Amino acid sequence: MTERLTGPELVALVQRVFVPRAGEKALAILVDLPDAQVSDDADWAARRTMAADWAAQLNTRDAELGLATHLAVYPNIHTNNGDLPTRVWLHSGGPLPASDALDSATSVSFAELFAEHPILIALTKFSATAPLKLAAKHYPIRAATMPGFRADMIPALRLDYTEVNRRVGLLKDLLDRAEGADFRFGTPTGECALHLDLRHRTGHASGGLLPEPGVAGNLPSGEAYIVPYEGERPGDPSRTAGIMPVQFGAEIVRYRIEGNVAVAVLSEGPTSRAEEEHLQREPAYGNLAELGLGVLAAFGVKPVGEILLDEKLGLHLAFGRSDHFGGQVGPAQFSSPGAVIHIDRVYVPETQPDVQVLSVDLTMPDGSCVPLMRDGAYSVGF
């Protein structure tokens, strides 16, 4: 039977995640729409149905919640973490419109939406995390982003997020203090070593709670993360360098990293060739944009094949856009809006069975070393 949140569970979820404040009147549930460029699929259609169901259920409990709920739709942005369109449509009920049926005369700007809806839930196909994080710096909103969310992820919304937050906070503290991270990966063709430069950066905590205005983050959540230093300070290049392996199906692609950028692919195979071409065509894609440390595997959560949840299980590294996390690479560094991407590579056995995380060590300012992971598991005490 398909998982479904009940009305009382939805009210409790909104209250726990956002802690609505006196004077706040409405929340918006955002969905993106398929178009001629990106056709519909079953999961996407089910997600839009879920969004409409959540909006309807919350509206029947508006007195209890203290907020009206509006379903807002917009044309999809064709890529993860690209900029949002300029306009959005408030849906008044009935079947959702198609992208080509949206009338600009009935739309509002996102600025208007943010002004009236301080709480947002984005149940979208393409991630809106980056643009909503940036919007939250300018508008008093807080947004939970749920790209790729499916019904089989609902159990992860019922976790003890007080304990999740505690663990995430401990990892963030370590990232705040660390100046570097050294990785040893095991692969069938030998070990790979990678150093990440963590100087001049602080970590972020995403524990699934968003009570303060000015923030946006994933839901479900449970990770601490940091942008490696990208070398933007004059005379101080990034020290991030080494070999980063990523498994795609049966093929392991080995990226050569220099100055925090994947500059070449050392492996052979069809995916390796495609990745090499992507790096040559779009150098910003190769920017090492994130070191993430998820904690949900310890709570019994298993990967489902969607980054939204899978990255929260354990170690992940990301390529591409970083400005939404405090880094230097944003849409201006890509060739076009459609090329903008932030893509996570998740290092848990179910997603990369032939790449083992042998060790991760953090280097502290005094030169000491903190063993963070051994054989894929955290070695710090929680």
Short mmCIF file of the C-alpha atoms (twelve columns), coordinates in Angstrom:
data_MODEL
# 
_entry.id   MODEL 
# 
loop_
_atom_site.group_PDB 
_atom_site.id 
_atom_site.type_symbol 
_atom_site.label_atom_id 
_atom_site.label_alt_id 
_atom_site.label_comp_id 
_atom_site.label_asym_id 
_atom_site.label_seq_id 
_atom_site.Cartn_x 
_atom_site.Cartn_y 
_atom_site.Cartn_z 
_atom_site.pdbx_PDB_model_num 
ATOM 1   C CA . MET A 1   0.000  0.000  0.000   1 
ATOM 2   C CA . THR A 2   1.326  3.465  -0.905  1 
ATOM 3   C CA . GLU A 3   2.412  5.589  2.056   1 
ATOM 4   C CA . ARG A 4   0.328  8.712  2.645   1 
ATOM 5   C CA . LEU A 5   0.565  11.397 5.291   1 
ATOM 6   C CA . THR A 6   -2.701 11.991 7.119   1 
ATOM 7   C CA . GLY A 7   -4.089 15.446 7.798   1 
ATOM 8   C CA . PRO A 8   -2.955 15.444 11.446  1 
ATOM 9   C CA . GLU A 9   0.509  14.240 10.365  1 
ATOM 10  C CA . LEU A 10  0.769  17.071 7.840   1 
ATOM 11  C CA . VAL A 11  -0.211 19.670 10.423  1 
ATOM 12  C CA . ALA A 12  2.326  18.215 12.856  1 
ATOM 13  C CA . LEU A 13  4.987  18.198 10.130  1 
ATOM 14  C CA . VAL A 14  4.485  21.878 9.279   1 
ATOM 15  C CA . GLN A 15  4.424  22.840 12.941  1 
ATOM 16  C CA . ARG A 16  7.576  20.846 13.739  1 
ATOM 17  C CA . VAL A 17  9.612  21.906 10.704  1 
ATOM 18  C CA . PHE A 18  8.631  25.582 10.447  1 
ATOM 19  C CA . VAL A 19  7.221  26.568 13.883  1 
ATOM 20  C CA . PRO A 20  4.739  29.065 12.355  1 
ATOM 21  C CA . ARG A 21  4.809  32.519 13.930  1 
ATOM 22  C CA . ALA A 22  2.097  34.926 14.984  1 
ATOM 23  C CA . GLY A 23  1.107  37.092 12.057  1 
ATOM 24  C CA . GLU A 24  1.996  34.542 9.382   1 
ATOM 25  C CA . LYS A 25  -1.031 33.939 7.198   1 
ATOM 26  C CA . ALA A 26  -0.215 31.421 4.467   1 
ATOM 27  C CA . LEU A 27  2.101  28.751 3.151   1 
ATOM 28  C CA . ALA A 28  2.638  27.760 -0.468  1 
ATOM 29  C CA . ILE A 29  3.273  24.312 -1.888  1 
ATOM 30  C CA . LEU A 30  5.263  24.662 -5.105  1 
ATOM 31  C CA . VAL A 31  5.173  22.252 -8.038  1 
ATOM 32  C CA . ASP A 32  6.848  22.439 -11.442 1 
ATOM 33  C CA . LEU A 33  5.125  21.389 -14.648 1 
ATOM 34  C CA . PRO A 34  6.273  19.239 -17.574 1 
ATOM 35  C CA . ASP A 35  6.601  20.823 -20.994 1 
ATOM 36  C CA . ALA A 36  7.637  20.005 -24.544 1 
ATOM 37  C CA . GLN A 37  11.306 19.918 -23.554 1 
ATOM 38  C CA . VAL A 38  10.917 17.719 -20.465 1 
ATOM 39  C CA . SER A 39  8.050  15.257 -20.732 1 
ATOM 40  C CA . ASP A 40  6.055  13.935 -17.814 1 
ATOM 41  C CA . ASP A 41  6.796  10.708 -15.961 1 
ATOM 42  C CA . ALA A 42  4.954  8.593  -13.409 1 
ATOM 43  C CA . ASP A 43  6.894  9.801  -10.354 1 
ATOM 44  C CA . TRP A 44  6.496  13.436 -11.370 1 
ATOM 45  C CA . ALA A 45  2.762  13.055 -11.917 1 
ATOM 46  C CA . ALA A 46  2.410  11.289 -8.553  1 
ATOM 47  C CA . ARG A 47  4.365  14.117 -6.864  1 
ATOM 48  C CA . ARG A 48  2.002  16.746 -8.258  1 
ATOM 49  C CA . THR A 49  -0.965 14.668 -7.084  1 
ATOM 50  C CA . MET A 50  0.670  14.432 -3.652  1 
ATOM 51  C CA . ALA A 51  1.171  18.201 -3.560  1 
ATOM 52  C CA . ALA A 52  -2.481 18.814 -4.390  1 
ATOM 53  C CA . ASP A 53  -3.502 16.304 -1.715  1 
ATOM 54  C CA . TRP A 54  -1.305 17.971 0.904   1 
ATOM 55  C CA . ALA A 55  -2.710 21.402 0.042   1 
ATOM 56  C CA . ALA A 56  -6.298 20.127 0.234   1 
ATOM 57  C CA . GLN A 57  -5.742 18.354 3.548   1 
ATOM 58  C CA . LEU A 58  -3.987 21.322 5.135   1 
ATOM 59  C CA . ASN A 59  -6.752 23.660 3.990   1 
ATOM 60  C CA . THR A 60  -9.350 21.545 5.802   1 
ATOM 61  C CA . ARG A 61  -7.295 22.136 8.961   1 
ATOM 62  C CA . ASP A 62  -6.467 25.799 8.444   1 
ATOM 63  C CA . ALA A 63  -7.942 26.799 11.810  1 
ATOM 64  C CA . GLU A 64  -5.791 24.245 13.607  1 
ATOM 65  C CA . LEU A 65  -2.698 25.183 11.603  1 
ATOM 66  C CA . GLY A 66  -3.345 28.917 11.628  1 
ATOM 67  C CA . LEU A 67  -2.358 29.196 7.964   1 
ATOM 68  C CA . ALA A 68  -4.083 29.083 4.606   1 
ATOM 69  C CA . THR A 69  -2.392 26.774 2.091   1 
ATOM 70  C CA . HIS A 70  -2.036 27.616 -1.590  1 
ATOM 71  C CA . LEU A 71  -0.802 25.382 -4.395  1 
ATOM 72  C CA . ALA A 72  1.540  27.306 -6.698  1 
ATOM 73  C CA . VAL A 73  2.694  26.058 -10.103 1 
ATOM 74  C CA . TYR A 74  5.408  27.139 -12.503 1 
ATOM 75  C CA . PRO A 75  7.068  25.844 -15.696 1 
ATOM 76  C CA . ASN A 76  9.966  23.534 -14.889 1 
ATOM 77  C CA . ILE A 77  13.473 24.996 -15.144 1 
ATOM 78  C CA . HIS A 78  14.939 22.015 -17.100 1 
ATOM 79  C CA . THR A 79  17.834 21.457 -14.677 1 
ATOM 80  C CA . ASN A 80  18.551 21.000 -10.996 1 
ATOM 81  C CA . ASN A 81  19.265 24.213 -9.086  1 
ATOM 82  C CA . GLY A 82  18.903 26.582 -12.001 1 
ATOM 83  C CA . ASP A 83  17.263 29.964 -11.503 1 
ATOM 84  C CA . LEU A 84  13.494 30.014 -11.078 1 
ATOM 85  C CA . PRO A 85  11.267 31.603 -13.733 1 
ATOM 86  C CA . THR A 86  10.065 35.118 -13.064 1 
ATOM 87  C CA . ARG A 87  6.374  34.214 -12.618 1 
ATOM 88  C CA . VAL A 88  4.325  31.682 -10.678 1 
ATOM 89  C CA . TRP A 89  0.626  30.768 -10.756 1 
ATOM 90  C CA . LEU A 90  -1.647 30.211 -7.744  1 
ATOM 91  C CA . HIS A 91  -3.877 27.248 -8.528  1 
ATOM 92  C CA . SER A 92  -7.503 27.584 -7.485  1 
ATOM 93  C CA . GLY A 93  -8.521 23.934 -7.760  1 
ATOM 94  C CA . GLY A 94  -9.313 21.226 -10.273 1 
ATOM 95  C CA . PRO A 95  -6.822 19.592 -12.643 1 
ATOM 96  C CA . LEU A 96  -3.431 21.244 -12.843 1 
ATOM 97  C CA . PRO A 97  -2.804 23.198 -16.070 1 
ATOM 98  C CA . ALA A 98  -0.215 22.311 -18.677 1 
ATOM 99  C CA . SER A 99  2.793  24.608 -19.055 1 
ATOM 100 C CA . ASP A 100 1.614  25.878 -22.444 1 
ATOM 101 C CA . ALA A 101 -1.793 26.764 -20.977 1 
ATOM 102 C CA . LEU A 102 -0.480 29.174 -18.331 1 
ATOM 103 C CA . ASP A 103 -1.738 32.723 -18.895 1 
ATOM 104 C CA . SER A 104 0.742  35.385 -17.802 1 
ATOM 105 C CA . ALA A 105 -2.148 37.694 -16.913 1 
ATOM 106 C CA . THR A 106 -3.098 35.408 -14.017 1 
ATOM 107 C CA . SER A 107 0.419  35.021 -12.647 1 
ATOM 108 C CA . VAL A 108 2.274  36.740 -9.819  1 
ATOM 109 C CA . SER A 109 5.962  37.378 -9.449  1 
ATOM 110 C CA . PHE A 110 7.958  35.187 -7.101  1 
ATOM 111 C CA . ALA A 111 8.617  38.335 -5.061  1 
ATOM 112 C CA . GLU A 112 4.847  38.708 -4.573  1 
ATOM 113 C CA . LEU A 113 4.545  35.035 -3.676  1 
ATOM 114 C CA . PHE A 114 7.317  35.364 -1.083  1 
ATOM 115 C CA . ALA A 115 5.702  38.463 0.414   1 
ATOM 116 C CA . GLU A 116 2.435  36.636 1.076   1 
ATOM 117 C CA . HIS A 117 3.781  33.148 1.829   1 
ATOM 118 C CA . PRO A 118 6.625  33.142 4.373   1 
ATOM 119 C CA . ILE A 119 6.572  29.319 4.441   1 
ATOM 120 C CA . LEU A 120 7.148  27.269 1.276   1 
ATOM 121 C CA . ILE A 121 7.316  23.569 0.465   1 
ATOM 122 C CA . ALA A 122 8.737  22.760 -2.979  1 
ATOM 123 C CA . LEU A 123 7.550  19.322 -4.185  1 
ATOM 124 C CA . THR A 124 9.277  19.537 -7.556  1 
ATOM 125 C CA . LYS A 125 11.008 17.409 -10.154 1 
ATOM 126 C CA . PHE A 126 13.981 19.750 -10.535 1 
ATOM 127 C CA . SER A 127 15.638 20.981 -7.371  1 
ATOM 128 C CA . ALA A 128 14.803 24.550 -6.374  1 
ATOM 129 C CA . THR A 129 17.172 24.481 -3.398  1 
ATOM 130 C CA . ALA A 130 19.789 26.858 -4.816  1 
ATOM 131 C CA . PRO A 131 17.431 29.633 -5.984  1 
ATOM 132 C CA . LEU A 132 15.310 29.403 -2.814  1 
ATOM 133 C CA . LYS A 133 18.415 29.570 -0.603  1 
ATOM 134 C CA . LEU A 134 19.431 32.721 -2.444  1 
ATOM 135 C CA . ALA A 135 15.892 34.140 -2.266  1 
ATOM 136 C CA . ALA A 136 15.857 33.515 1.483   1 
ATOM 137 C CA . LYS A 137 18.747 35.979 1.820   1 
ATOM 138 C CA . HIS A 138 16.493 38.743 0.484   1 
ATOM 139 C CA . TYR A 139 12.995 37.753 1.663   1 
ATOM 140 C CA . PRO A 140 11.842 36.650 5.144   1 
ATOM 141 C CA . ILE A 141 10.912 33.176 3.944   1 
ATOM 142 C CA . ARG A 142 11.811 29.658 4.972   1 
ATOM 143 C CA . ALA A 143 11.516 26.890 2.441   1 
ATOM 144 C CA . ALA A 144 11.645 23.097 2.534   1 
ATOM 145 C CA . THR A 145 12.809 21.754 -0.822  1 
ATOM 146 C CA . MET A 146 11.767 18.213 -1.775  1 
ATOM 147 C CA . PRO A 147 12.966 17.536 -5.344  1 
ATOM 148 C CA . GLY A 148 12.245 14.001 -6.485  1 
ATOM 149 C CA . PHE A 149 10.216 13.223 -3.361  1 
ATOM 150 C CA . ARG A 150 8.199  10.008 -3.529  1 
ATOM 151 C CA . ALA A 151 5.757  8.221  -1.276  1 
ATOM 152 C CA . ASP A 152 8.405  5.666  -0.286  1 
ATOM 153 C CA . MET A 153 10.356 8.489  1.396   1 
ATOM 154 C CA . ILE A 154 7.511  9.380  3.772   1 
ATOM 155 C CA . PRO A 155 8.906  7.241  6.651   1 
ATOM 156 C CA . ALA A 156 11.955 9.549  6.682   1 
ATOM 157 C CA . LEU A 157 9.601  12.422 7.582   1 
ATOM 158 C CA . ARG A 158 8.639  10.588 10.786  1 
ATOM 159 C CA . LEU A 159 12.161 10.309 12.273  1 
ATOM 160 C CA . ASP A 160 13.291 11.738 15.611  1 
ATOM 161 C CA . TYR A 161 14.676 14.963 14.168  1 
ATOM 162 C CA . THR A 162 15.811 16.164 17.585  1 
ATOM 163 C CA . GLU A 163 18.419 13.383 17.532  1 
ATOM 164 C CA . VAL A 164 19.085 13.910 13.816  1 
ATOM 165 C CA . ASN A 165 19.807 17.583 14.535  1 
ATOM 166 C CA . ARG A 166 22.112 16.713 17.425  1 
ATOM 167 C CA . ARG A 167 24.273 14.485 15.224  1 
ATOM 168 C CA . VAL A 168 24.280 16.982 12.378  1 
ATOM 169 C CA . GLY A 169 25.385 19.697 14.795  1 
ATOM 170 C CA . LEU A 170 28.361 17.629 15.954  1 
ATOM 171 C CA . LEU A 171 29.489 17.078 12.356  1 
ATOM 172 C CA . LYS A 172 29.044 20.762 11.493  1 
ATOM 173 C CA . ASP A 173 31.263 21.702 14.435  1 
ATOM 174 C CA . LEU A 174 34.007 19.429 13.089  1 
ATOM 175 C CA . LEU A 175 33.707 20.909 9.587   1 
ATOM 176 C CA . ASP A 176 33.821 24.436 11.006  1 
ATOM 177 C CA . ARG A 177 37.148 23.708 12.683  1 
ATOM 178 C CA . ALA A 178 38.771 21.552 9.999   1 
ATOM 179 C CA . GLU A 179 41.253 22.954 7.495   1 
ATOM 180 C CA . GLY A 180 41.281 19.897 5.260   1 
ATOM 181 C CA . ALA A 181 39.819 16.456 4.625   1 
ATOM 182 C CA . ASP A 182 41.785 13.467 3.299   1 
ATOM 183 C CA . PHE A 183 39.982 10.574 1.633   1 
ATOM 184 C CA . ARG A 184 41.113 7.067  0.726   1 
ATOM 185 C CA . PHE A 185 38.785 5.201  -1.626  1 
ATOM 186 C CA . GLY A 186 39.111 1.538  -2.525  1 
ATOM 187 C CA . THR A 187 38.238 0.447  -6.067  1 
ATOM 188 C CA . PRO A 188 38.802 -2.784 -8.035  1 
ATOM 189 C CA . THR A 189 41.735 -1.119 -9.841  1 
ATOM 190 C CA . GLY A 190 43.396 0.224  -6.692  1 
ATOM 191 C CA . GLU A 191 43.137 2.975  -4.127  1 
ATOM 192 C CA . CYS A 192 42.382 6.623  -4.892  1 
ATOM 193 C CA . ALA A 193 43.440 9.504  -2.631  1 
ATOM 194 C CA . LEU A 194 41.789 12.917 -2.534  1 
ATOM 195 C CA . HIS A 195 42.462 16.009 -0.413  1 
ATOM 196 C CA . LEU A 196 39.794 18.696 0.065   1 
ATOM 197 C CA . ASP A 197 40.858 22.180 1.126   1 
ATOM 198 C CA . LEU A 198 38.428 23.358 3.823   1 
ATOM 199 C CA . ARG A 199 40.204 26.572 4.750   1 
ATOM 200 C CA . HIS A 200 38.304 29.882 4.701   1 
ATOM 201 C CA . ARG A 201 34.957 28.087 4.954   1 
ATOM 202 C CA . THR A 202 32.385 27.203 7.594   1 
ATOM 203 C CA . GLY A 203 29.961 24.303 7.592   1 
ATOM 204 C CA . HIS A 204 26.197 24.244 7.376   1 
ATOM 205 C CA . ALA A 205 23.705 22.132 9.310   1 
ATOM 206 C CA . SER A 206 20.589 20.761 7.636   1 
ATOM 207 C CA . GLY A 207 18.744 18.817 10.264  1 
ATOM 208 C CA . GLY A 208 15.204 19.020 8.892   1 
ATOM 209 C CA . LEU A 209 14.082 21.946 11.074  1 
ATOM 210 C CA . LEU A 210 13.557 25.423 9.587   1 
ATOM 211 C CA . PRO A 211 12.137 27.607 12.355  1 
ATOM 212 C CA . GLU A 212 13.952 30.843 11.445  1 
ATOM 213 C CA . PRO A 213 13.201 33.103 8.449   1 
ATOM 214 C CA . GLY A 214 15.926 33.457 5.845   1 
ATOM 215 C CA . VAL A 215 16.703 29.780 5.321   1 
ATOM 216 C CA . ALA A 216 15.935 27.021 2.846   1 
ATOM 217 C CA . GLY A 217 16.914 23.385 2.951   1 
ATOM 218 C CA . ASN A 218 16.004 19.872 1.961   1 
ATOM 219 C CA . LEU A 219 13.297 17.786 3.564   1 
ATOM 220 C CA . PRO A 220 13.783 14.981 4.500   1 
ATOM 221 C CA . SER A 221 17.145 16.059 5.798   1 
ATOM 222 C CA . GLY A 222 19.987 15.082 8.057   1 
ATOM 223 C CA . GLU A 223 23.401 16.307 6.903   1 
ATOM 224 C CA . ALA A 224 26.215 18.704 7.635   1 
ATOM 225 C CA . TYR A 225 27.931 20.123 4.576   1 
ATOM 226 C CA . ILE A 226 30.628 22.548 3.490   1 
ATOM 227 C CA . VAL A 227 31.923 24.061 0.245   1 
ATOM 228 C CA . PRO A 228 35.632 23.332 -0.282  1 
ATOM 229 C CA . TYR A 229 37.772 26.431 -0.735  1 
ATOM 230 C CA . GLU A 230 37.668 27.350 -4.434  1 
ATOM 231 C CA . GLY A 231 40.813 29.496 -4.603  1 
ATOM 232 C CA . GLU A 232 39.166 32.891 -4.965  1 
ATOM 233 C CA . ARG A 233 41.641 34.699 -2.677  1 
ATOM 234 C CA . PRO A 234 44.491 36.343 -4.612  1 
ATOM 235 C CA . GLY A 235 47.742 34.475 -4.140  1 
ATOM 236 C CA . ASP A 236 46.093 31.629 -2.246  1 
ATOM 237 C CA . PRO A 237 45.112 28.811 -4.638  1 
ATOM 238 C CA . SER A 238 42.915 25.940 -3.546  1 
ATOM 239 C CA . ARG A 239 44.809 22.900 -2.316  1 
ATOM 240 C CA . THR A 240 42.043 20.473 -3.282  1 
ATOM 241 C CA . ALA A 241 43.656 17.786 -5.436  1 
ATOM 242 C CA . GLY A 242 43.741 14.055 -6.102  1 
ATOM 243 C CA . ILE A 243 41.633 11.352 -7.715  1 
ATOM 244 C CA . MET A 244 37.879 11.106 -7.149  1 
ATOM 245 C CA . PRO A 245 36.181 7.844  -8.186  1 
ATOM 246 C CA . VAL A 246 32.467 7.684  -8.972  1 
ATOM 247 C CA . GLN A 247 30.616 4.523  -9.979  1 
ATOM 248 C CA . PHE A 248 28.064 4.723  -12.802 1 
ATOM 249 C CA . GLY A 249 26.500 1.291  -13.251 1 
ATOM 250 C CA . ALA A 250 29.376 -1.132 -13.783 1 
ATOM 251 C CA . GLU A 251 31.853 1.604  -14.737 1 
ATOM 252 C CA . ILE A 252 34.000 3.562  -12.282 1 
ATOM 253 C CA . VAL A 253 34.921 7.013  -13.559 1 
ATOM 254 C CA . ARG A 254 38.130 8.441  -12.094 1 
ATOM 255 C CA . TYR A 255 38.341 12.241 -12.141 1 
ATOM 256 C CA . ARG A 256 41.674 14.026 -11.766 1 
ATOM 257 C CA . ILE A 257 41.168 17.003 -9.443  1 
ATOM 258 C CA . GLU A 258 43.434 20.058 -9.417  1 
ATOM 259 C CA . GLY A 259 42.730 23.374 -7.729  1 
ATOM 260 C CA . ASN A 260 39.264 22.133 -6.640  1 
ATOM 261 C CA . VAL A 261 38.228 21.375 -10.238 1 
ATOM 262 C CA . ALA A 262 37.930 18.090 -12.120 1 
ATOM 263 C CA . VAL A 263 40.245 18.786 -15.033 1 
ATOM 264 C CA . ALA A 264 40.359 15.359 -16.704 1 
ATOM 265 C CA . VAL A 265 38.999 11.818 -16.634 1 
ATOM 266 C CA . LEU A 266 41.635 9.093  -16.244 1 
ATOM 267 C CA . SER A 267 39.424 6.038  -16.753 1 
ATOM 268 C CA . GLU A 268 38.199 4.428  -19.967 1 
ATOM 269 C CA . GLY A 269 34.669 3.555  -21.016 1 
ATOM 270 C CA . PRO A 270 31.536 5.136  -22.471 1 
ATOM 271 C CA . THR A 271 30.586 7.007  -19.290 1 
ATOM 272 C CA . SER A 272 34.174 8.170  -18.786 1 
ATOM 273 C CA . ARG A 273 34.200 9.589  -22.319 1 
ATOM 274 C CA . ALA A 274 30.857 11.292 -21.764 1 
ATOM 275 C CA . GLU A 275 32.076 12.810 -18.496 1 
ATOM 276 C CA . GLU A 276 35.300 14.020 -20.129 1 
ATOM 277 C CA . GLU A 277 33.248 15.703 -22.840 1 
ATOM 278 C CA . HIS A 278 31.000 17.296 -20.201 1 
ATOM 279 C CA . LEU A 279 34.026 18.716 -18.380 1 
ATOM 280 C CA . GLN A 280 35.482 20.120 -21.608 1 
ATOM 281 C CA . ARG A 281 32.151 21.581 -22.675 1 
ATOM 282 C CA . GLU A 282 31.193 22.934 -19.243 1 
ATOM 283 C CA . PRO A 283 34.204 23.519 -16.951 1 
ATOM 284 C CA . ALA A 284 32.004 24.798 -14.084 1 
ATOM 285 C CA . TYR A 285 30.452 21.325 -13.917 1 
ATOM 286 C CA . GLY A 286 33.789 20.061 -12.587 1 
ATOM 287 C CA . ASN A 287 33.868 22.446 -9.621  1 
ATOM 288 C CA . LEU A 288 33.976 20.466 -6.362  1 
ATOM 289 C CA . ALA A 289 31.003 22.192 -4.779  1 
ATOM 290 C CA . GLU A 290 30.259 20.257 -1.587  1 
ATOM 291 C CA . LEU A 291 31.433 17.810 1.002   1 
ATOM 292 C CA . GLY A 292 28.311 16.419 2.661   1 
ATOM 293 C CA . LEU A 293 27.996 14.171 5.689   1 
ATOM 294 C CA . GLY A 294 24.584 12.521 6.024   1 
ATOM 295 C CA . VAL A 295 23.423 10.685 9.140   1 
ATOM 296 C CA . LEU A 296 20.160 8.927  8.249   1 
ATOM 297 C CA . ALA A 297 21.648 5.478  7.564   1 
ATOM 298 C CA . ALA A 298 22.070 5.090  11.328  1 
ATOM 299 C CA . PHE A 299 18.290 5.452  11.679  1 
ATOM 300 C CA . GLY A 300 17.617 2.518  9.358   1 
ATOM 301 C CA . VAL A 301 16.840 4.605  6.285   1 
ATOM 302 C CA . LYS A 302 17.765 2.914  2.982   1 
ATOM 303 C CA . PRO A 303 18.457 4.538  -0.398  1 
ATOM 304 C CA . VAL A 304 15.559 4.766  -2.819  1 
ATOM 305 C CA . GLY A 305 17.339 5.996  -5.929  1 
ATOM 306 C CA . GLU A 306 16.611 9.699  -5.430  1 
ATOM 307 C CA . ILE A 307 19.361 12.113 -4.383  1 
ATOM 308 C CA . LEU A 308 17.008 14.032 -2.081  1 
ATOM 309 C CA . LEU A 309 17.022 11.139 0.362   1 
ATOM 310 C CA . ASP A 310 20.054 9.100  -0.640  1 
ATOM 311 C CA . GLU A 311 22.579 11.896 0.014   1 
ATOM 312 C CA . LYS A 312 21.323 12.166 3.615   1 
ATOM 313 C CA . LEU A 313 22.448 8.605  4.374   1 
ATOM 314 C CA . GLY A 314 26.196 9.213  4.488   1 
ATOM 315 C CA . LEU A 315 29.178 10.724 2.696   1 
ATOM 316 C CA . HIS A 316 28.581 12.575 -0.557  1 
ATOM 317 C CA . LEU A 317 30.597 14.879 -2.799  1 
ATOM 318 C CA . ALA A 318 29.089 17.226 -5.351  1 
ATOM 319 C CA . PHE A 319 30.111 18.875 -8.612  1 
ATOM 320 C CA . GLY A 320 28.857 22.172 -10.004 1 
ATOM 321 C CA . ARG A 321 27.086 25.160 -8.495  1 
ATOM 322 C CA . SER A 322 28.159 26.271 -5.020  1 
ATOM 323 C CA . ASP A 323 27.014 29.881 -4.561  1 
ATOM 324 C CA . HIS A 324 23.870 28.806 -2.708  1 
ATOM 325 C CA . PHE A 325 26.117 27.228 -0.062  1 
ATOM 326 C CA . GLY A 326 28.440 30.220 0.209   1 
ATOM 327 C CA . GLY A 327 30.807 29.295 -2.624  1 
ATOM 328 C CA . GLN A 328 31.884 31.174 -5.743  1 
ATOM 329 C CA . VAL A 329 30.391 29.201 -8.650  1 
ATOM 330 C CA . GLY A 330 26.925 30.187 -9.825  1 
ATOM 331 C CA . PRO A 331 24.891 30.503 -13.036 1 
ATOM 332 C CA . ALA A 332 27.276 33.112 -14.460 1 
ATOM 333 C CA . GLN A 333 30.037 30.506 -14.637 1 
ATOM 334 C CA . PHE A 334 27.956 28.164 -16.820 1 
ATOM 335 C CA . SER A 335 27.375 28.503 -20.541 1 
ATOM 336 C CA . SER A 336 23.593 28.859 -20.237 1 
ATOM 337 C CA . PRO A 337 20.810 28.657 -17.628 1 
ATOM 338 C CA . GLY A 338 19.991 25.133 -18.772 1 
ATOM 339 C CA . ALA A 339 23.564 24.008 -18.096 1 
ATOM 340 C CA . VAL A 340 23.551 25.040 -14.432 1 
ATOM 341 C CA . ILE A 341 23.802 21.999 -12.182 1 
ATOM 342 C CA . HIS A 342 24.661 20.836 -8.690  1 
ATOM 343 C CA . ILE A 343 24.940 17.051 -8.669  1 
ATOM 344 C CA . ASP A 344 25.747 14.858 -5.669  1 
ATOM 345 C CA . ARG A 345 27.663 11.565 -5.744  1 
ATOM 346 C CA . VAL A 346 26.675 9.390  -2.781  1 
ATOM 347 C CA . TYR A 347 29.191 6.981  -1.241  1 
ATOM 348 C CA . VAL A 348 27.114 4.261  0.394   1 
ATOM 349 C CA . PRO A 349 27.304 0.555  -0.557  1 
ATOM 350 C CA . GLU A 350 23.898 0.478  -2.213  1 
ATOM 351 C CA . THR A 351 24.717 3.341  -4.599  1 
ATOM 352 C CA . GLN A 352 28.422 2.668  -5.279  1 
ATOM 353 C CA . PRO A 353 29.090 -0.957 -4.326  1 
ATOM 354 C CA . ASP A 354 32.532 -1.081 -5.968  1 
ATOM 355 C CA . VAL A 355 33.837 2.117  -4.356  1 
ATOM 356 C CA . GLN A 356 34.684 1.732  -0.678  1 
ATOM 357 C CA . VAL A 357 35.301 4.681  1.648   1 
ATOM 358 C CA . LEU A 358 38.369 3.302  3.417   1 
ATOM 359 C CA . SER A 359 39.040 6.391  5.499   1 
ATOM 360 C CA . VAL A 360 38.265 10.077 5.902   1 
ATOM 361 C CA . ASP A 361 40.477 12.186 8.164   1 
ATOM 362 C CA . LEU A 362 40.026 15.827 9.102   1 
ATOM 363 C CA . THR A 363 43.086 18.036 9.584   1 
ATOM 364 C CA . MET A 364 42.754 20.622 12.338  1 
ATOM 365 C CA . PRO A 365 44.514 24.017 12.617  1 
ATOM 366 C CA . ASP A 366 46.959 22.692 15.205  1 
ATOM 367 C CA . GLY A 367 48.022 19.922 12.826  1 
ATOM 368 C CA . SER A 368 46.136 17.188 14.646  1 
ATOM 369 C CA . CYS A 369 44.038 14.624 12.789  1 
ATOM 370 C CA . VAL A 370 40.460 13.623 13.603  1 
ATOM 371 C CA . PRO A 371 39.482 10.198 12.198  1 
ATOM 372 C CA . LEU A 372 36.035 10.916 10.743  1 
ATOM 373 C CA . MET A 373 35.223 7.661  8.895   1 
ATOM 374 C CA . ARG A 374 36.602 4.152  8.697   1 
ATOM 375 C CA . ASP A 375 35.318 1.547  6.251   1 
ATOM 376 C CA . GLY A 376 32.305 3.652  5.341   1 
ATOM 377 C CA . ALA A 377 31.116 4.257  8.911   1 
ATOM 378 C CA . TYR A 378 31.583 7.278  11.146  1 
ATOM 379 C CA . SER A 379 34.336 6.804  13.700  1 
ATOM 380 C CA . VAL A 380 33.476 9.931  15.699  1 
ATOM 381 C CA . GLY A 381 31.326 9.298  18.745  1 
ATOM 382 C CA . PHE A 382 27.732 10.400 18.551  1 
# 
